[in-house]
Amino acid sequence: MSQQQDVDETVKALQQHRGVKGIIVMNYDGIPIRSTFTDAKLGVHYAALVTFLVQKTQSFLKRMDGSPLDSIRLRSQKNELIIAPGKDFIMVVVHQPDAQFGATAIPDIVASH
């Protein structure tokens, strides 16, 4: 299975969860490769901010204990972001934090791909 097919299957699986607002797959330059957001500007905005957050978090972890970044889970009153950096891309899932769909399943799905 190609990497593109793997990403497509992961995005489809994540979209099935109740409360998922959007999914972005981006490169490390912050350019969205794939986005499920209907508002393209919103996807680009998330991508730019998440790229900065990932870079700073990776730098922090490297200085603190040398550990690589597995994922970031960031929650506010309106949204929860699950950010999973991979070798060539970063995947971001934005969902409603109060959705009753087993939010713990999303990091597992993202991490497995």
C-alpha positions in Angstrom: 0.0 0.0 0.0 1.4 3.4 -0.9 1.8 6.2 1.6 -0.9 8.2 -0.2 -3.4 5.3 0.2 -2.5 4.9 3.8 -3.1 8.6 4.5 -6.4 8.5 2.6 -7.6 5.5 4.6 -6.6 7.1 7.9 -8.5 10.3 6.9 -11.6 8.3 6.0 -11.5 6.4 9.3 -11.1 9.6 11.3 -14.0 11.4 9.5 -16.3 8.7 10.8 -16.0 9.8 14.4 -18.7 12.1 15.7 -17.5 15.6 16.5 -14.6 15.7 14.0 -14.6 19.2 12.5 -11.7 18.7 10.1 -8.5 17.0 9.3 -5.4 18.5 7.8 -2.3 16.7 6.5 0.5 19.1 5.9 4.2 19.0 5.1 6.8 20.4 7.5 6.8 23.8 5.7 3.2 24.2 6.8 1.6 23.7 3.4 -1.6 21.6 3.5 -1.4 18.5 1.4 -4.9 17.4 2.2 -7.6 19.1 4.1 -11.2 18.2 4.9 -12.1 21.8 5.9 -14.6 23.4 3.5 -13.0 26.7 4.2 -9.6 26.5 2.7 -8.4 29.6 4.5 -9.1 27.9 7.9 -7.1 24.9 6.9 -4.1 27.1 5.9 -4.5 29.0 9.2 -4.4 25.9 11.3 -1.5 24.5 9.2 0.7 27.6 9.8 0.0 27.7 13.5 0.4 24.0 14.1 3.7 24.0 12.2 5.1 26.6 14.5 3.8 24.7 17.6 5.4 21.4 16.4 8.7 23.0 15.7 8.9 24.7 19.1 7.7 21.5 20.9 10.3 19.4 19.1 13.0 21.9 20.1 11.9 21.9 23.7 11.8 18.1 23.9 15.2 17.8 22.3 16.7 20.2 24.8 14.9 18.7 27.8 15.5 15.0 27.5 16.3 14.2 23.8 12.9 12.5 23.3 11.2 12.7 19.9 7.7 14.1 19.7 5.0 11.5 19.4 1.9 13.7 19.5 0.4 16.8 21.0 -3.1 17.0 22.4 -4.3 20.6 22.8 -7.7 21.3 24.3 -9.7 24.5 24.6 -13.4 25.1 25.3 -14.2 25.1 21.6 -11.8 22.6 20.0 -9.4 19.9 20.7 -6.5 19.4 18.4 -4.6 16.1 18.1 -1.4 16.7 16.3 0.7 13.7 15.1 4.0 14.5 13.3 5.2 11.7 11.0 8.4 11.3 9.0 7.3 13.4 6.0 4.1 15.1 7.2 2.0 16.3 10.1 -1.6 15.2 10.7 -4.0 17.3 12.6 -7.5 16.3 13.8 -9.7 19.1 15.0 -12.8 18.0 16.9 -15.4 19.2 19.5 -14.0 18.4 22.9 -17.5 17.5 24.3 -18.4 15.0 21.5 -19.2 11.6 22.9 -17.4 9.4 20.6 -14.4 8.1 22.5 -11.8 10.8 21.9 -9.1 8.5 23.1 -9.6 6.5 19.9 -8.4 9.3 17.6 -4.8 9.5 18.8 -4.6 5.7 18.4 -5.8 5.9 14.8 -3.5 8.8 14.0 -0.5 7.2 15.6 -1.0 3.9 13.8 -0.6 5.6 10.4 
